[in-house]
Amino acid sequence: MFLEHFKITTLAMAQIFILGALGYILVKKNILSHTGLDALSRLVIQIVFPALIITQLLHNFSFTLYPNWWIFPVISILITAVSLALGILLLKFIKLKNNKLQFLSLVGFQNSGYLPLALAAAIFSGQDLSNIFI
């Protein structure tokens, strides 16, 4: 059992490493410029991943299978509200206005879903992957 999980995890990590190495080579050899890399990153993060999430929800979500689905959006809103409240309290310790806005943006924005989605896609497949994406 351990070796099976180790193999799956190792393969997922190898895929991520290979993609990172490929990106490094493309940038180092000037095949992909920094502007192109920024555009590609924005495409993946702002369009492809949200589209994947919405598609998975529309095709695979069932209210009967997930009766407590509403808990996750409520928790997300609470985390954002508490983070912003704490961030506002801590703003008095930051001197520069630009740094204050950056700090508040960082503590209020939740970006915890995208990397686990990529890892899950590399590790799981089929119905298991659909359940994880939901």
Phi, psi and chi 1 to 4 in degrees:
 res  aa     phi    psi   chi1   chi2   chi3   chi4
   1 MET       -  -46.3 -173.1   69.7  156.7      -
   2 PHE   -61.3  -45.3  170.3   77.0      -      -
   3 LEU   -63.8  -34.9  -70.9  177.3      -      -
   4 GLU   -65.4  -45.6 -177.8  178.9  -32.4      -
   5 HIS   -66.6  -38.2  -71.2  -63.1      -      -
   6 PHE   -62.5  -42.4 -177.3   75.8      -      -
   7 LYS   -63.7  -45.0  178.5 -177.7  173.6 -173.5
   8 ILE   -62.7  -45.1  -68.4  169.3      -      -
   9 THR   -65.9  -42.3  -55.6      -      -      -
  10 THR   -63.4  -41.9  -56.7      -      -      -
  11 LEU   -64.1  -41.1  -73.4  173.7      -      -
  12 ALA   -63.5  -44.6      -      -      -      -
  13 MET   -65.3  -37.3  -70.1  172.7   54.1      -
  14 ALA   -64.6  -41.0      -      -      -      -
  15 GLN   -62.3  -44.3  -71.5  173.9   -4.0      -
  16 ILE   -64.4  -41.7  -67.6  169.8      -      -
  17 PHE   -62.7  -43.9  177.2   77.5      -      -
  18 ILE   -62.6  -42.9  -70.0  168.6      -      -
  19 LEU   -63.3  -41.1  -74.5  174.0      -      -
  20 GLY   -63.8  -42.6      -      -      -      -
  21 ALA   -65.2  -40.1      -      -      -      -
  22 LEU   -62.1  -44.4  179.4   62.4      -      -
  23 GLY   -61.2  -42.3      -      -      -      -
  24 TYR   -60.3  -46.7  175.1   79.1      -      -
  25 ILE   -63.5  -43.7  -68.6  168.0      -      -
  26 LEU   -61.0  -39.5  -70.5  173.7      -      -
  27 VAL   -74.3  -42.3  170.2      -      -      -
  28 LYS   -63.6  -37.0 -163.4   71.6  170.5  165.0
  29 LYS   -88.1    7.6  -59.2 -114.3 -177.1 -146.0
  30 ASN    59.3   27.0  -70.5  -34.6      -      -
  31 ILE   -77.9  -36.5  -63.2  169.8      -      -
  32 LEU  -120.2  116.5 -178.1   62.7      -      -
  33 SER   -77.1  168.0   67.4      -      -      -
  34 HIS   -64.5  -34.0  -72.8  -72.3      -      -
  35 THR   -65.3  -43.5  -53.4      -      -      -
  36 GLY   -63.7  -39.4      -      -      -      -
  37 LEU   -64.4  -42.1 -175.1   61.2      -      -
  38 ASP   -62.1  -43.3  -70.8  -18.9      -      -
  39 ALA   -64.3  -42.0      -      -      -      -
  40 LEU   -64.6  -41.8 -171.9   59.0      -      -
  41 SER   -62.3  -45.5  -64.1      -      -      -
  42 ARG   -62.2  -40.7  -80.3 -163.5  -43.1  -88.7
  43 LEU   -59.4  -47.8  174.1   71.6      -      -
  44 VAL   -67.4  -47.9  169.2      -      -      -
  45 ILE   -74.9  -39.4  -68.8  171.4      -      -
  46 GLN   -92.8  -20.6  -65.7  176.8   -2.3      -
  47 ILE  -120.2  -55.1  -63.9  172.8      -      -
  48 VAL   -67.0  -50.7  174.3      -      -      -
  49 PHE   -64.5  -46.2  -82.5  156.4      -      -
  50 PRO   -60.4  -38.6  -25.9   35.1      -      -
  51 ALA   -63.7  -38.8      -      -      -      -
  52 LEU   -62.6  -45.1  174.7   65.9      -      -
  53 ILE   -62.3  -48.0  -67.7  168.1      -      -
  54 ILE   -63.8  -42.0  -69.1  168.7      -      -
  55 THR   -61.8  -44.9  -58.3      -      -      -
  56 GLN   -63.2  -40.6  -70.7  -63.3  -39.6      -
  57 LEU   -64.1  -45.4  -76.5  172.4      -      -
  58 LEU   -66.9  -37.1  -67.9  175.7      -      -
  59 HIS   -85.8  -32.1  -71.3  -13.9      -      -
  60 ASN  -118.6   -8.2  -61.4  -44.3      -      -
  61 PHE   -78.9  138.2 -174.6   76.3      -      -
  62 SER  -137.0  124.3  170.1      -      -      -
  63 PHE   -62.1  -30.0  -72.6  102.7      -      -
  64 THR   -72.8  -32.8   56.7      -      -      -
  65 LEU   -77.4  -27.4  -69.6  175.7      -      -
  66 TYR  -126.8   73.7  -54.0   99.7      -      -
  67 PRO   -66.9  -24.8   22.3  -29.8      -      -
  68 ASN  -103.5   32.7  -64.7  -36.2      -      -
  69 TRP   -58.8  -32.3   65.6  -90.8      -      -
  70 TRP   -66.8  -17.8   56.3  -89.2      -      -
  71 ILE   -64.0  -38.3  -69.7  173.2      -      -
  72 PHE   -66.0  -46.2  -63.4  108.4      -      -
  73 PRO   -63.8  -36.5  -17.0   24.1      -      -
  74 VAL   -64.6  -45.0  169.0      -      -      -
  75 ILE   -62.0  -41.5  -70.5  172.1      -      -
  76 SER   -61.1  -44.4  178.8      -      -      -
  77 ILE   -64.3  -41.4  -69.2  167.7      -      -
  78 LEU   -63.6  -43.4  -74.5  173.0      -      -
  79 ILE   -61.4  -43.6  -71.1  170.9      -      -
  80 THR   -63.6  -45.1  -59.6      -      -      -
  81 ALA   -63.8  -44.4      -      -      -      -
  82 VAL   -66.5  -41.0  168.7      -      -      -
  83 SER   -62.4  -44.4  -62.3      -      -      -
  84 LEU   -65.0  -40.9  -74.5  172.6      -      -
  85 ALA   -62.0  -46.1      -      -      -      -
  86 LEU   -64.7  -39.8  -73.1  171.9      -      -
  87 GLY   -61.3  -42.2      -      -      -      -
  88 ILE   -63.7  -39.2  -70.7  169.3      -      -
  89 LEU   -64.5  -34.3  -70.8  173.8      -      -
  90 LEU   -86.8   -6.9  -65.1  171.8      -      -
  91 LEU   -62.2  -27.1  -77.8 -179.1      -      -
  92 LYS   -65.8  -17.1   63.8 -177.9  175.0 -176.1
  93 PHE   -87.9   -5.9  -62.9  109.2      -      -
  94 ILE  -105.3  130.1  -60.3  172.9      -      -
  95 LYS   -82.1  -53.9  -55.5  -80.5 -171.8 -121.7
  96 LEU   -79.4  138.1  -61.8  173.7      -      -
  97 LYS   -62.1  -42.8 -177.9  178.7 -179.7 -179.0
  98 ASN   -60.8  -40.8 -168.7   29.2      -      -
  99 ASN   -66.3  -34.3  -70.3   -5.2      -      -
 100 LYS   -62.7  -45.3  -72.5 -177.6  179.0 -171.1
 101 LEU   -65.7  -40.3  -67.0  173.8      -      -
 102 GLN   -64.3  -44.3  -70.1  174.2   -3.8      -
 103 PHE   -61.2  -47.0  174.7   74.8      -      -
 104 LEU   -63.8  -38.1 -160.4   55.0      -      -
 105 SER   -64.5  -41.8  -63.4      -      -      -
 106 LEU   -66.9  -41.2  -73.1  172.0      -      -
 107 VAL   -77.9  -23.4  -62.8      -      -      -
 108 GLY   -90.7  -18.7      -      -      -      -
 109 PHE   -94.4  128.9  179.0   68.6      -      -
 110 GLN  -100.9  120.3  -62.1  179.3   51.1      -
 111 ASN  -129.2   44.0 -167.3   19.4      -      -
 112 SER   -94.3    2.3   59.5      -      -      -
 113 GLY   -96.3  -27.2      -      -      -      -
 114 TYR   -73.3  -48.0  -69.3  132.3      -      -
 115 LEU   -63.2  -44.8 -177.1   59.3      -      -
 116 PRO   -60.4  -30.5  -27.6   36.3      -      -
 117 LEU   -64.1  -43.3  -76.3  176.9      -      -
 118 ALA   -64.5  -41.4      -      -      -      -
 119 LEU   -65.7  -42.5  -69.4  172.4      -      -
 120 ALA   -63.1  -40.2      -      -      -      -
 121 ALA   -63.5  -32.3      -      -      -      -
 122 ALA   -78.1  -27.9      -      -      -      -
 123 ILE   -93.0  -43.4  -64.9  172.2      -      -
 124 PHE  -107.1  167.3  -60.5  100.1      -      -
 125 SER  -150.4  169.6   63.5      -      -      -
 126 GLY    64.2 -141.0      -      -      -      -
 127 GLN   -66.1  -33.3 -171.9   58.7   40.3      -
 128 ASP   -59.9  -44.3  -69.9  -23.6      -      -
 129 LEU   -64.7  -40.6 -177.3   60.5      -      -
 130 SER   -61.9  -41.5  -65.2      -      -      -
 131 ASN   -64.6  -40.3  -70.0  -21.0      -      -
 132 ILE   -66.4  -42.5  -71.2  170.2      -      -
 133 PHE   -63.4  -34.9  -78.5  162.1      -      -
 134 ILE   -68.3      -  -68.5  171.9      -      -
